[in-house]
């Protein structure tokens, strides 16, 4: 199934508002992107929510859709899960070079890795184990 069908089946909704920055992004690119505060909910656990600061290139003028955000979250989760909790393996999967002499880069990469881990916790909170598994491993990205 595609992400849009997953969204409909599980009643995933999202409120979105523009925000000035993304505290999880570092560097020159962060300043030229558009940033959005997205709150996701699902019919599975309607009283629970998940906050994501989602950033897009400056050419994107419209807010992200719930499909855009879920596709990105699922892709990030799959990469994290494939690394099986091994930070070095995660770096290798994305082609990052782990140069331990550059402590700032290691901190930046570790921060991104931890953000994705926290996003997985949020997805599990709003979707539960079965729907999370369906989203990450059995849903075709759009």
N, CA, C and O atoms as a GROMACS GRO file, in nm:
protein
  568
    1UNK      N    1   0.085  -0.117   0.000
    1UNK     CA    2   0.000   0.000   0.000
    1UNK      C    3   0.089   0.123   0.000
    1UNK      O    4   0.200   0.120   0.053
    2UNK      N    5   0.040   0.230  -0.058
    2UNK     CA    6   0.114   0.357  -0.060
    2UNK      C    7   0.083   0.435   0.068
    2UNK      O    8  -0.013   0.406   0.139
    3UNK      N    9   0.166   0.535   0.093
    3UNK     CA   10   0.153   0.612   0.217
    3UNK      C   11   0.016   0.678   0.229
    3UNK      O   12  -0.041   0.680   0.338
    4UNK      N   13  -0.037   0.731   0.121
    4UNK     CA   14  -0.169   0.797   0.128
    4UNK      C   15  -0.277   0.699   0.174
    4UNK      O   16  -0.366   0.736   0.251
    5UNK      N   17  -0.269   0.575   0.128
    5UNK     CA   18  -0.367   0.475   0.171
    5UNK      C   19  -0.345   0.440   0.318
    5UNK      O   20  -0.442   0.420   0.392
    6UNK      N   21  -0.218   0.432   0.362
    6UNK     CA   22  -0.188   0.408   0.502
    6UNK      C   23  -0.249   0.518   0.588
    6UNK      O   24  -0.310   0.491   0.692
    7UNK      N   25  -0.232   0.643   0.545
    7UNK     CA   26  -0.286   0.759   0.618
    7UNK      C   27  -0.437   0.746   0.634
    7UNK      O   28  -0.491   0.766   0.743
    8UNK      N   29  -0.505   0.712   0.526
    8UNK     CA   30  -0.652   0.698   0.530
    8UNK      C   31  -0.692   0.581   0.619
    8UNK      O   32  -0.784   0.594   0.701
    9UNK      N   33  -0.625   0.469   0.604
    9UNK     CA   34  -0.661   0.348   0.679
    9UNK      C   35  -0.646   0.368   0.830
    9UNK      O   36  -0.728   0.319   0.908
   10UNK      N   37  -0.542   0.439   0.871
   10UNK     CA   38  -0.512   0.454   1.013
   10UNK      C   39  -0.554   0.591   1.069
   10UNK      O   40  -0.526   0.623   1.184
   11UNK      N   41  -0.620   0.670   0.986
   11UNK     CA   42  -0.670   0.798   1.033
   11UNK      C   43  -0.561   0.890   1.084
   11UNK      O   44  -0.576   0.953   1.188
   12UNK      N   45  -0.451   0.897   1.012
   12UNK     CA   46  -0.341   0.984   1.053
   12UNK      C   47  -0.373   1.126   1.008
   12UNK      O   48  -0.402   1.150   0.891
   13UNK      N   49  -0.367   1.219   1.101
   13UNK     CA   50  -0.392   1.360   1.072
   13UNK      C   51  -0.272   1.441   1.116
   13UNK      O   52  -0.188   1.395   1.194
   14UNK      N   53  -0.265   1.564   1.066
   14UNK     CA   54  -0.152   1.649   1.102
   14UNK      C   55  -0.196   1.794   1.100
   14UNK      O   56  -0.260   1.840   1.006
   15UNK      N   57  -0.161   1.867   1.205
   15UNK     CA   58  -0.173   2.012   1.203
   15UNK      C   59  -0.034   2.066   1.173
   15UNK      O   60   0.066   2.007   1.215
   16UNK      N   61  -0.027   2.177   1.101
   16UNK     CA   62   0.103   2.229   1.060
   16UNK      C   63   0.102   2.381   1.065
   16UNK      O   64   0.004   2.446   1.028
   17UNK      N   65   0.213   2.436   1.112
   17UNK     CA   66   0.230   2.582   1.110
   17UNK      C   67   0.377   2.611   1.087
   17UNK      O   68   0.465   2.538   1.132
   18UNK      N   69   0.402   2.719   1.016
   18UNK     CA   70   0.540   2.754   0.985
   18UNK      C   71   0.610   2.804   1.111
   18UNK      O   72   0.550   2.868   1.196
   19UNK      N   73   0.737   2.772   1.119
   19UNK     CA   74   0.819   2.815   1.231
   19UNK      C   75   0.949   2.870   1.174
   19UNK      O   76   0.983   2.845   1.059
   20UNK      N   77   1.021   2.945   1.254
   20UNK     CA   78   1.140   3.015   1.204
   20UNK      C   79   1.264   2.932   1.185
   20UNK      O   80   1.353   2.969   1.109
   21UNK      N   81   1.272   2.818   1.254
   21UNK     CA   82   1.395   2.740   1.245
   21UNK      C   83   1.369   2.596   1.286
   21UNK      O   84   1.262   2.561   1.335
   22UNK      N   85   1.468   2.514   1.263
   22UNK     CA   86   1.466   2.374   1.306
   22UNK      C   87   1.586   2.353   1.395
   22UNK      O   88   1.700   2.356   1.347
   23UNK      N   89   1.565   2.332   1.525
   23UNK     CA   90   1.679   2.320   1.616
   23UNK      C   91   1.765   2.196   1.588
   23UNK      O   92   1.875   2.184   1.642
   24UNK      N   93   1.717   2.106   1.504
   24UNK     CA   94   1.792   1.985   1.473
   24UNK      C   95   1.883   2.001   1.352
   24UNK      O   96   1.960   1.910   1.320
   25UNK      N   97   1.874   2.115   1.283
   25UNK     CA   98   1.958   2.138   1.165
   25UNK      C   99   2.069   2.235   1.199
   25UNK      O  100   2.049   2.334   1.270
   26UNK      N  101   2.186   2.205   1.147
   26UNK     CA  102   2.303   2.289   1.170
   26UNK      C  103   2.364   2.320   1.033
   26UNK      O  104   2.364   2.235   0.944
   27UNK      N  105   2.414   2.439   1.017
   27UNK     CA  106   2.485   2.471   0.895
   27UNK      C  107   2.413   2.573   0.810
   27UNK      O  108   2.304   2.620   0.844
   28UNK      N  109   2.477   2.606   0.699
   28UNK     CA  110   2.427   2.710   0.611
   28UNK      C  111   2.292   2.675   0.549
   28UNK      O  112   2.208   2.763   0.533
   29UNK      N  113   2.270   2.550   0.515
   29UNK     CA  114   2.146   2.509   0.451
   29UNK      C  115   2.024   2.536   0.539
   29UNK      O  116   1.916   2.566   0.488
   30UNK      N  117   2.040   2.526   0.669
   30UNK     CA  118   1.926   2.546   0.760
   30UNK      C  119   1.865   2.685   0.744
   30UNK      O  120   1.743   2.701   0.759
   31UNK      N  121   1.947   2.784   0.714
   31UNK     CA  122   1.898   2.921   0.702
   31UNK      C  123   1.816   2.949   0.579
   31UNK      O  124   1.738   3.045   0.578
   32UNK      N  125   1.829   2.867   0.475
   32UNK     CA  126   1.756   2.893   0.352
   32UNK      C  127   1.640   2.796   0.331
   32UNK      O  128   1.579   2.794   0.224
   33UNK      N  129   1.609   2.718   0.431
   33UNK     CA  130   1.499   2.621   0.420
   33UNK      C  131   1.373   2.678   0.485
   33UNK      O  132   1.378   2.773   0.562
   34UNK      N  133   1.259   2.617   0.451
   34UNK     CA  134   1.136   2.650   0.522
   34UNK      C  135   1.114   2.542   0.628
   34UNK      O  136   1.135   2.424   0.603
   35UNK      N  137   1.071   2.586   0.746
   35UNK     CA  138   1.058   2.495   0.860
   35UNK      C  139   0.912   2.496   0.908
   35UNK      O  140   0.846   2.599   0.910
   36UNK      N  141   0.865   2.377   0.944
   36UNK     CA  142   0.725   2.359   0.980
   36UNK      C  143   0.712   2.279   1.108
   36UNK      O  144   0.779   2.177   1.127
   37UNK      N  145   0.624   2.326   1.196
   37UNK     CA  146   0.592   2.255   1.320
   37UNK      C  147   0.472   2.166   1.288
   37UNK      O  148   0.361   2.215   1.263
   38UNK      N  149   0.494   2.035   1.291
   38UNK     CA  150   0.391   1.938   1.253
   38UNK      C  151   0.354   1.853   1.374
   38UNK      O  152   0.441   1.796   1.440
   39UNK      N  153   0.224   1.845   1.402
   39UNK     CA  154   0.175   1.760   1.511
   39UNK      C  155   0.090   1.651   1.448
   39UNK      O  156  -0.013   1.677   1.386
   40UNK      N  157   0.136   1.527   1.464
   40UNK     CA  158   0.068   1.411   1.406
   40UNK      C  159  -0.012   1.337   1.512
   40UNK      O  160   0.027   1.329   1.628
   41UNK      N  161  -0.125   1.284   1.468
   41UNK     CA  162  -0.212   1.201   1.552
   41UNK      C  163  -0.265   1.088   1.464
   41UNK      O  164  -0.262   1.096   1.342
   42UNK      N  165  -0.315   0.984   1.529
   42UNK     CA  166  -0.379   0.876   1.452
   42UNK      C  167  -0.505   0.830   1.524
   42UNK      O  168  -0.524   0.854   1.644
   43UNK      N  169  -0.587   0.764   1.450
   43UNK     CA  170  -0.710   0.707   1.506
   43UNK      C  171  -0.677   0.594   1.604
   43UNK      O  172  -0.757   0.562   1.692
   44UNK      N  173  -0.561   0.534   1.589
   44UNK     CA  174  -0.522   0.420   1.673
   44UNK      C  175  -0.509   0.462   1.820
   44UNK      O  176  -0.560   0.395   1.909
   45UNK      N  177  -0.440   0.574   1.844
   45UNK     CA  178  -0.424   0.629   1.979
   45UNK      C  179  -0.458   0.778   1.973
   45UNK      O  180  -0.367   0.861   1.975
   46UNK      N  181  -0.585   0.813   1.965
   46UNK     CA  182  -0.626   0.951   1.938
   46UNK      C  183  -0.585   1.054   2.043
   46UNK      O  184  -0.579   1.173   2.012
   47UNK      N  185  -0.557   1.012   2.163
   47UNK     CA  186  -0.518   1.108   2.268
   47UNK      C  187  -0.368   1.135   2.269
   47UNK      O  188  -0.320   1.220   2.343
   48UNK      N  189  -0.294   1.062   2.186
   48UNK     CA  190  -0.149   1.078   2.182
   48UNK      C  191  -0.111   1.154   2.055
   48UNK      O  192  -0.179   1.145   1.953
   49UNK      N  193  -0.001   1.227   2.064
   49UNK     CA  194   0.045   1.304   1.949
   49UNK      C  195   0.197   1.296   1.939
   49UNK      O  196   0.266   1.249   2.029
   50UNK      N  197   0.245   1.343   1.826
   50UNK     CA  198   0.388   1.344   1.799
   50UNK      C  199   0.422   1.478   1.734
   50UNK      O  200   0.359   1.517   1.635
   51UNK      N  201   0.520   1.548   1.788
   51UNK     CA  202   0.566   1.675   1.731
   51UNK      C  203   0.692   1.651   1.649
   51UNK      O  204   0.786   1.585   1.693
   52UNK      N  205   0.693   1.706   1.527
   52UNK     CA  206   0.810   1.698   1.439
   52UNK      C  207   0.832   1.838   1.381
   52UNK      O  208   0.739   1.902   1.334
   53UNK      N  209   0.956   1.883   1.386
   53UNK     CA  210   0.992   2.003   1.311
   53UNK      C  211   1.045   1.952   1.176
   53UNK      O  212   1.148   1.885   1.170
   54UNK      N  213   0.973   1.985   1.070
   54UNK     CA  214   1.000   1.932   0.937
   54UNK      C  215   1.052   2.046   0.850
   54UNK      O  216   0.991   2.153   0.845
   55UNK      N  217   1.162   2.023   0.781
   55UNK     CA  218   1.222   2.127   0.697
   55UNK      C  219   1.224   2.084   0.552
   55UNK      O  220   1.242   1.966   0.519
   56UNK      N  221   1.205   2.183   0.465
   56UNK     CA  222   1.206   2.159   0.321
   56UNK      C  223   1.289   2.268   0.254
   56UNK      O  224   1.308   2.376   0.309
   57UNK      N  225   1.337   2.237   0.135
   57UNK     CA  226   1.412   2.336   0.057
   57UNK      C  227   1.330   2.461   0.032
   57UNK      O  228   1.206   2.457   0.032
   58UNK      N  229   1.398   2.570   0.009
   58UNK     CA  230   1.330   2.700  -0.005
   58UNK      C  231   1.238   2.707  -0.128
   58UNK      O  232   1.152   2.795  -0.133
   59UNK      N  233   1.254   2.619  -0.224
   59UNK     CA  234   1.166   2.618  -0.342
   59UNK      C  235   1.025   2.571  -0.308
   59UNK      O  236   0.931   2.600  -0.381
   60UNK      N  237   1.011   2.499  -0.199
   60UNK     CA  238   0.879   2.452  -0.156
   60UNK      C  239   0.805   2.568  -0.088
   60UNK      O  240   0.847   2.616   0.017
   61UNK      N  241   0.697   2.610  -0.149
   61UNK     CA  242   0.622   2.725  -0.096
   61UNK      C  243   0.502   2.685  -0.012
   61UNK      O  244   0.453   2.764   0.069
   62UNK      N  245   0.453   2.562  -0.031
   62UNK     CA  246   0.337   2.515   0.044
   62UNK      C  247   0.380   2.432   0.163
   62UNK      O  248   0.490   2.375   0.163
   63UNK      N  249   0.297   2.424   0.265
   63UNK     CA  250   0.330   2.341   0.382
   63UNK      C  251   0.340   2.193   0.340
   63UNK      O  252   0.282   2.153   0.239
   64UNK      N  253   0.413   2.115   0.417
   64UNK     CA  254   0.420   1.972   0.387
   64UNK      C  255   0.286   1.906   0.416
   64UNK      O  256   0.208   1.953   0.498
   65UNK      N  257   0.261   1.796   0.346
   65UNK     CA  258   0.141   1.717   0.373
   65UNK      C  259   0.175   1.607   0.472
   65UNK      O  260   0.292   1.580   0.498
   66UNK      N  261   0.074   1.546   0.527
   66UNK     CA  262   0.096   1.434   0.618
   66UNK      C  263   0.169   1.321   0.545
   66UNK      O  264   0.249   1.250   0.606
   67UNK      N  265   0.142   1.303   0.416
   67UNK     CA  266   0.212   1.201   0.338
   67UNK      C  267   0.361   1.236   0.326
   67UNK      O  268   0.446   1.149   0.342
   68UNK      N  269   0.392   1.363   0.299
   68UNK     CA  270   0.533   1.405   0.291
   68UNK      C  271   0.607   1.372   0.420
   68UNK      O  272   0.716   1.314   0.418
   69UNK      N  273   0.546   1.409   0.532
   69UNK     CA  274   0.612   1.392   0.662
   69UNK      C  275   0.625   1.244   0.697
   69UNK      O  276   0.732   1.200   0.740
   70UNK      N  277   0.518   1.167   0.680
   70UNK     CA  278   0.525   1.024   0.712
   70UNK      C  279   0.623   0.950   0.623
   70UNK      O  280   0.694   0.860   0.670
   71UNK      N  281   0.629   0.985   0.495
   71UNK     CA  282   0.728   0.922   0.406
   71UNK      C  283   0.870   0.944   0.458
   71UNK      O  284   0.951   0.852   0.462
   72UNK      N  285   0.897   1.067   0.496
   72UNK     CA  286   1.030   1.101   0.546
   72UNK      C  287   1.060   1.029   0.678
   72UNK      O  288   1.167   0.973   0.695
   73UNK      N  289   0.965   1.032   0.769
   73UNK     CA  290   0.983   0.965   0.898
   73UNK      C  291   1.004   0.815   0.880
   73UNK      O  292   1.089   0.756   0.947
   74UNK      N  293   0.927   0.754   0.791
   74UNK     CA  294   0.940   0.610   0.768
   74UNK      C  295   1.074   0.576   0.706
   74UNK      O  296   1.137   0.477   0.743
   75UNK      N  297   1.119   0.657   0.613
   75UNK     CA  298   1.249   0.634   0.550
   75UNK      C  299   1.362   0.646   0.653
   75UNK      O  300   1.452   0.563   0.657
   76UNK      N  301   1.356   0.750   0.736
   76UNK     CA  302   1.456   0.767   0.841
   76UNK      C  303   1.453   0.650   0.940
   76UNK      O  304   1.557   0.601   0.982
   77UNK      N  305   1.333   0.607   0.976
   77UNK     CA  306   1.318   0.496   1.070
   77UNK      C  307   1.377   0.367   1.013
   77UNK      O  308   1.442   0.292   1.085
   78UNK      N  309   1.354   0.342   0.885
   78UNK     CA  310   1.407   0.220   0.822
   78UNK      C  311   1.559   0.220   0.826
   78UNK      O  312   1.620   0.118   0.856
   79UNK      N  313   1.621   0.333   0.796
   79UNK     CA  314   1.767   0.341   0.802
   79UNK      C  315   1.820   0.319   0.942
   79UNK      O  316   1.920   0.250   0.962
   80UNK      N  317   1.752   0.377   1.039
   80UNK     CA  318   1.791   0.361   1.180
   80UNK      C  319   1.776   0.215   1.222
   80UNK      O  320   1.866   0.158   1.284
   81UNK      N  321   1.662   0.156   1.189
   81UNK     CA  322   1.636   0.017   1.227
   81UNK      C  323   1.733  -0.079   1.158
   81UNK      O  324   1.777  -0.177   1.218
   82UNK      N  325   1.767  -0.051   1.031
   82UNK     CA  326   1.862  -0.136   0.959
   82UNK      C  327   1.999  -0.137   1.026
   82UNK      O  328   2.072  -0.236   1.018
   83UNK      N  329   2.034  -0.027   1.090
   83UNK     CA  330   2.164  -0.019   1.160
   83UNK      C  331   2.164  -0.096   1.291
   83UNK      O  332   2.270  -0.112   1.353
   84UNK      N  333   2.048  -0.142   1.335
   84UNK     CA  334   2.034  -0.223   1.457
   84UNK      C  335   2.100  -0.160   1.580
   84UNK      O  336   2.168  -0.228   1.658
   85UNK      N  337   2.080  -0.030   1.595
   85UNK     CA  338   2.132   0.038   1.713
   85UNK      C  339   2.280   0.068   1.710
   85UNK      O  340   2.336   0.111   1.811
   86UNK      N  341   2.344   0.047   1.597
   86UNK     CA  342   2.488   0.070   1.584
   86UNK      C  343   2.511   0.203   1.511
   86UNK      O  344   2.485   0.214   1.391
   87UNK      N  345   2.559   0.302   1.584
   87UNK     CA  346   2.580   0.435   1.529
   87UNK      C  347   2.675   0.432   1.409
   87UNK      O  348   2.648   0.496   1.308
   88UNK      N  349   2.784   0.359   1.419
   88UNK     CA  350   2.880   0.350   1.308
   88UNK      C  351   2.816   0.286   1.185
   88UNK      O  352   2.842   0.328   1.072
   89UNK      N  353   2.734   0.186   1.206
   89UNK     CA  354   2.663   0.121   1.096
   89UNK      C  355   2.565   0.218   1.030
   89UNK      O  356   2.552   0.220   0.907
   90UNK      N  357   2.498   0.298   1.110
   90UNK     CA  358   2.405   0.399   1.058
   90UNK      C  359   2.481   0.501   0.972
   90UNK      O  360   2.435   0.537   0.864
   91UNK      N  361   2.596   0.546   1.022
   91UNK     CA  362   2.677   0.639   0.944
   91UNK      C  363   2.717   0.579   0.809
   91UNK      O  364   2.709   0.645   0.706
   92UNK      N  365   2.759   0.454   0.812
   92UNK     CA  366   2.802   0.386   0.690
   92UNK      C  367   2.686   0.371   0.592
   92UNK      O  368   2.705   0.385   0.471
   93UNK      N  369   2.566   0.344   0.644
   93UNK     CA  370   2.450   0.326   0.557
   93UNK      C  371   2.420   0.453   0.476
   93UNK      O  372   2.373   0.445   0.363
   94UNK      N  373   2.448   0.568   0.535
   94UNK     CA  374   2.423   0.695   0.467
   94UNK      C  375   2.547   0.754   0.403
   94UNK      O  376   2.544   0.866   0.351
   95UNK      N  377   2.656   0.680   0.406
   95UNK     CA  378   2.778   0.725   0.340
   95UNK      C  379   2.856   0.830   0.417
   95UNK      O  380   2.942   0.898   0.360
   96UNK      N  381   2.826   0.846   0.546
   96UNK     CA  382   2.902   0.941   0.627
   96UNK      C  383   3.032   0.876   0.671
   96UNK      O  384   3.037   0.757   0.703
   97UNK      N  385   3.137   0.955   0.673
   97UNK     CA  386   3.267   0.907   0.717
   97UNK      C  387   3.282   0.940   0.865
   97UNK      O  388   3.273   1.056   0.905
   98UNK      N  389   3.305   0.839   0.946
   98UNK     CA  390   3.322   0.862   1.089
   98UNK      C  391   3.468   0.897   1.116
   98UNK      O  392   3.552   0.810   1.139
   99UNK      N  393   3.495   1.025   1.112
   99UNK     CA  394   3.628   1.078   1.142
   99UNK      C  395   3.625   1.124   1.288
   99UNK      O  396   3.581   1.234   1.318
  100UNK      N  397   3.673   1.038   1.375
  100UNK     CA  398   3.666   1.067   1.519
  100UNK      C  399   3.748   1.189   1.559
  100UNK      O  400   3.731   1.240   1.670
  101UNK      N  401   3.837   1.235   1.472
  101UNK     CA  402   3.917   1.352   1.506
  101UNK      C  403   3.835   1.481   1.491
  101UNK      O  404   3.873   1.584   1.546
  102UNK      N  405   3.724   1.477   1.417
  102UNK     CA  406   3.638   1.594   1.400
  102UNK      C  407   3.519   1.581   1.496
  102UNK      O  408   3.412   1.534   1.457
  103UNK      N  409   3.540   1.622   1.619
  103UNK     CA  410   3.441   1.602   1.725
  103UNK      C  411   3.311   1.677   1.695
  103UNK      O  412   3.204   1.631   1.732
  104UNK      N  413   3.319   1.792   1.628
  104UNK     CA  414   3.197   1.867   1.595
  104UNK      C  415   3.109   1.789   1.498
  104UNK      O  416   2.987   1.786   1.512
  105UNK      N  417   3.171   1.727   1.400
  105UNK     CA  418   3.095   1.648   1.304
  105UNK      C  419   3.035   1.524   1.371
  105UNK      O  420   2.921   1.488   1.344
  106UNK      N  421   3.111   1.461   1.458
  106UNK     CA  422   3.060   1.344   1.530
  106UNK      C  423   2.940   1.384   1.614
  106UNK      O  424   2.840   1.312   1.618
  107UNK      N  425   2.948   1.497   1.681
  107UNK     CA  426   2.835   1.545   1.762
  107UNK      C  427   2.712   1.574   1.676
  107UNK      O  428   2.599   1.542   1.714
  108UNK      N  429   2.736   1.636   1.560
  108UNK     CA  430   2.626   1.666   1.470
  108UNK      C  431   2.559   1.538   1.421
  108UNK      O  432   2.436   1.528   1.423
  109UNK      N  433   2.637   1.440   1.378
  109UNK     CA  434   2.582   1.313   1.332
  109UNK      C  435   2.511   1.239   1.445
  109UNK      O  436   2.404   1.182   1.425
  110UNK      N  437   2.571   1.240   1.563
  110UNK     CA  438   2.510   1.173   1.679
  110UNK      C  439   2.377   1.240   1.712
  110UNK      O  440   2.281   1.173   1.749
  111UNK      N  441   2.372   1.372   1.701
  111UNK     CA  442   2.248   1.444   1.726
  111UNK      C  443   2.139   1.402   1.629
  111UNK      O  444   2.025   1.381   1.670
  112UNK      N  445   2.173   1.390   1.501
  112UNK     CA  446   2.075   1.346   1.401
  112UNK      C  447   2.028   1.205   1.430
  112UNK      O  448   1.909   1.175   1.420
  113UNK      N  449   2.120   1.119   1.465
  113UNK     CA  450   2.089   0.980   1.499
  113UNK      C  451   1.991   0.974   1.617
  113UNK      O  452   1.895   0.898   1.616
  114UNK      N  453   2.018   1.055   1.718
  114UNK     CA  454   1.931   1.057   1.837
  114UNK      C  455   1.793   1.114   1.805
  114UNK      O  456   1.693   1.067   1.859
  115UNK      N  457   1.786   1.215   1.718
  115UNK     CA  458   1.657   1.272   1.678
  115UNK      C  459   1.573   1.163   1.611
  115UNK      O  460   1.454   1.152   1.640
  116UNK      N  461   1.634   1.085   1.523
  116UNK     CA  462   1.560   0.979   1.455
  116UNK      C  463   1.512   0.874   1.556
  116UNK      O  464   1.399   0.826   1.546
  117UNK      N  465   1.596   0.840   1.652
  117UNK     CA  466   1.554   0.747   1.757
  117UNK      C  467   1.432   0.799   1.832
  117UNK      O  468   1.340   0.723   1.862
  118UNK      N  469   1.432   0.928   1.862
  118UNK     CA  470   1.317   0.988   1.930
  118UNK      C  471   1.193   0.992   1.841
  118UNK      O  472   1.081   0.978   1.890
  119UNK      N  473   1.213   1.012   1.711
  119UNK     CA  474   1.100   1.011   1.619
  119UNK      C  475   1.037   0.872   1.613
  119UNK      O  476   0.915   0.859   1.603
  120UNK      N  477   1.119   0.769   1.620
  120UNK     CA  478   1.066   0.632   1.622
  120UNK      C  479   0.979   0.611   1.745
  120UNK      O  480   0.871   0.552   1.736
  121UNK      N  481   1.024   0.660   1.858
  121UNK     CA  482   0.945   0.651   1.981
  121UNK      C  483   0.810   0.721   1.961
  121UNK      O  484   0.706   0.669   2.003
  122UNK      N  485   0.811   0.838   1.898
  122UNK     CA  486   0.687   0.911   1.871
  122UNK      C  487   0.595   0.835   1.778
  122UNK      O  488   0.474   0.828   1.802
  123UNK      N  489   0.650   0.777   1.670
  123UNK     CA  490   0.569   0.698   1.578
  123UNK      C  491   0.506   0.579   1.649
  123UNK      O  492   0.388   0.549   1.629
  124UNK      N  493   0.584   0.511   1.730
  124UNK     CA  494   0.530   0.397   1.806
  124UNK      C  495   0.420   0.441   1.902
  124UNK      O  496   0.322   0.369   1.921
  125UNK      N  497   0.435   0.560   1.961
  125UNK     CA  498   0.335   0.611   2.055
  125UNK      C  499   0.202   0.637   1.985
  125UNK      O  500   0.096   0.604   2.039
  126UNK      N  501   0.205   0.695   1.864
  126UNK     CA  502   0.078   0.730   1.798
  126UNK      C  503   0.023   0.616   1.712
  126UNK      O  504  -0.096   0.612   1.684
  127UNK      N  505   0.110   0.522   1.670
  127UNK     CA  506   0.065   0.415   1.580
  127UNK      C  507   0.056   0.278   1.645
  127UNK      O  508  -0.024   0.194   1.602
  128UNK      N  509   0.137   0.253   1.746
  128UNK     CA  510   0.147   0.118   1.800
  128UNK      C  511   0.242   0.035   1.715
  128UNK      O  512   0.281   0.076   1.605
  129UNK      N  513   0.280  -0.081   1.766
  129UNK     CA  514   0.380  -0.165   1.700
  129UNK      C  515   0.339  -0.212   1.561
  129UNK      O  516   0.418  -0.203   1.467
  130UNK      N  517   0.217  -0.263   1.547
  130UNK     CA  518   0.176  -0.322   1.419
  130UNK      C  519   0.169  -0.218   1.307
  130UNK      O  520   0.219  -0.243   1.198
  131UNK      N  521   0.109  -0.104   1.332
  131UNK     CA  522   0.098  -0.001   1.228
  131UNK      C  523   0.235   0.060   1.199
  131UNK      O  524   0.266   0.093   1.084
  132UNK      N  525   0.318   0.076   1.302
  132UNK     CA  526   0.455   0.125   1.279
  132UNK      C  527   0.528   0.030   1.184
  132UNK      O  528   0.590   0.075   1.087
  133UNK      N  529   0.520  -0.098   1.211
  133UNK     CA  530   0.585  -0.198   1.126
  133UNK      C  531   0.531  -0.190   0.982
  133UNK      O  532   0.608  -0.197   0.887
  134UNK      N  533   0.401  -0.175   0.969
  134UNK     CA  534   0.340  -0.164   0.837
  134UNK      C  535   0.391  -0.039   0.764
  134UNK      O  536   0.423  -0.046   0.645
  135UNK      N  537   0.399   0.074   0.835
  135UNK     CA  538   0.446   0.197   0.774
  135UNK      C  539   0.591   0.186   0.728
  135UNK      O  540   0.624   0.222   0.615
  136UNK      N  541   0.677   0.138   0.815
  136UNK     CA  542   0.821   0.137   0.786
  136UNK      C  543   0.859   0.032   0.683
  136UNK      O  544   0.941   0.058   0.594
  137UNK      N  545   0.801  -0.088   0.694
  137UNK     CA  546   0.848  -0.200   0.612
  137UNK      C  547   0.754  -0.242   0.499
  137UNK      O  548   0.796  -0.311   0.406
  138UNK      N  549   0.629  -0.203   0.506
  138UNK     CA  550   0.531  -0.256   0.409
  138UNK      C  551   0.450  -0.147   0.340
  138UNK      O  552   0.344  -0.175   0.284
  139UNK      N  553   0.498  -0.024   0.344
  139UNK     CA  554   0.428   0.087   0.279
  139UNK      C  555   0.522   0.147   0.175
  139UNK      O  556   0.638   0.178   0.202
  140UNK      N  557   0.468   0.164   0.055
  140UNK     CA  558   0.547   0.218  -0.055
  140UNK      C  559   0.549   0.372  -0.044
  140UNK      O  560   0.445   0.437  -0.033
  141UNK      N  561   0.670   0.427  -0.047
  141UNK     CA  562   0.686   0.572  -0.038
  141UNK      C  563   0.633   0.638  -0.165
  141UNK      O  564   0.644   0.584  -0.275
  142UNK      N  565   0.576   0.757  -0.149
  142UNK     CA  566   0.518   0.828  -0.266
  142UNK      C  567   0.612   0.932  -0.320
  142UNK      O  568   0.579   1.000  -0.417
   0.00000   0.00000   0.00000
